[in-house]
Amino acid sequence: MGYSFQVMPAHIPEDPREGEDPIAYVTRLAREKAEAVFRQLSGNGSADKSIVVLGADTTVTLDNHILGKPEDGADAARMLRMLSGRSHHVVTGVAVVSANATEVAAEVTAVRFLTMTDEEIAAYVATGEPMDKAGAYGIQGLAARWIPRVEGCYFNVVGLPLALVNTLLEGTKS
């Protein structure tokens, strides 16, 4: 998209709150991450007017339940069995914080999974690919073979909804 950036982890708790729906969850985390890094960069409150911080968080939801990153191989297999043969949603919250404004939004994309056999699930988990991914799969990797349909922003499923990010970045200028 033509932007130069620096990655700075926010180190905030990422647990969902009791009864928190997936959109509220990811938008809250995106905002908290962006605000924490903005405060860190601002230091004494005299923030450089050119600083813009992007925060984002993505989760997978099935029947409005949040599926985060798997804890281990067994948890990854459990998630994949849940997704197998069904449609689910990938939800990303995005926040852009600058001295001028804070913009927050979410992108929701529907993803259809083909039915996976237990053997396919075990082989996929054995690759290690599911271990650091919400919902235990990476659409841009080996799991692509089980995904016949995406409705909405493909880039959201890969990790960051680029058109939404650009819109929010434009909204912080002025």
N, C-alpha and C positions, 0 to 999 in steps of 0.2 A: 504493500500500500504506500510505500515511499516514506515511511516514518523511521527515524532512528530512535532506539530505545535502550534502556538498561533494565535488567531484571533485578528486582529487589523483593525478596520474600517478606511477607507481612507478619508472620508468626502469631496468628490469632487462633483461638479455639474454633474448630469447624464442626462442632456437634449441632445437629438440628435441635431446636427447642421443642418442648412438648406440644404436640398439635400443630406444629408449623408446616404449612403446605410447601411443596417443592419450589414454587416461584418465589414465595416470601423468603424461603431459606437461601436460595442462591443469590437473590438480589441483596439480602442483608449481608451475606458474606462478601460479595463483591464490593459493596459500599464500605464495610468495615476494613477490608484489605486496603482499598484505595485511600481511605482517610488515615489509616495507620501509617502508611508510607508517606503520604503528604505531610503529616505532622512530623515525621522523622526528618524529612527533607527541609521542612520549614524551620526546624530548630527553635529559635527564640521567637517565632511568630512573624519575622520579617521575610516572608517567603518571596523567592524570586518569582516575578509575575509570569515568567515563561515556563515554570514547572507545571506539567500536566501528568497526572498519575492515572493509569488504567488498572482497575482491579476486576477480576473475573472469577467465577466459580461455576462449574458444570456438574450436573448430576443426571442420573438416569432414573426415570420413574416408571413404575408399573402399577396400575390400579391406584395411582396417587401415593404410592409408597416409594420412599427414596432408597435407591440402590447405590451406595457409595463404592469406594474401592474395596476389593476383596481383602479379607484378613489373611487368607492362605489359599492353597489350592482347592481345598474342600469347599470353601466359601465361594470361590470363583465358579466351581462346577455347579454349586447350588443356584447361583445367579443365572448362569447360562441355561440351566434346566427351566428356570422360571421364564426366561425370555424366549426359549425355543418354541417356534410355531405361533408366535404372538407379535402384536405390535406394542410398542412402548414409546415413551417420549424422552427426548434429551432436552434438558432445560439448562440454559446458561444465563446467569445474571452478569451484567456488565455495569460498571460504574466508572465514570470519568470525573476526577476531582482536579480543579484548578483554583487559582486565587479568585477567578471570576464566577465560577459556577460549579455545581455538582449535578451531574446527569446520571440517572440510573434507569435501566430497562432490562427486559428479559426477552430471550428468543426461545421458542419452543418448536421442536422438530419431531415429527412422527417417524419411527423406524420400524420396518417390518422384518422379522427374523423368520427364516425357514426353520422347519423342524430339524433338530440336530439329534443324532444318535448318541448314546452314552459313550461309544467309542470315539466319535468325533469330538465330543466335549472333553474327554480325557486327553486325547492327543493335542487339542488346542491348549488346554491348561498346561500340559507338559512343556509347551514352547516358552512359557513364562510371559507371553504377551499380555494376558489378561490382568496381571498382578498389579499394575499401577494405573488401571483405567476404571473409571466409574462404570458400573454395570458389567465389568469384567470382559470388555471387548474393545478392540480398536478397529473402527470401520476402515481406516486407511491401511490396515495390515491384513493379516490372514483371515480375519472374520468377514472380510468383504464378500467372500463366496457364499455366505449364508444370508446376505442382505439384498433382497431383490427390489426393495422400494424404500425411498426416502421422500417424505412429504415435508417440504420446508427447506431451510438453509442447510445444505450439506456441510458447509464450513463450521456450523454450530456443532455438528456431531464429531467432526475432527477435533474441535477444541475451542474455536473462537469465531463467533458470527461476525465476519469482517464488515459486511454492509452496515450492521447495527453499530459496530465500533466506530466506523467512519462517521455515521450520523451523529453519534454522541460527541465525538471529537470536534466536529463542526459546531455543535451546540455550545461548546465551552469557549469558543473564540468570540471576542467582542470587547 
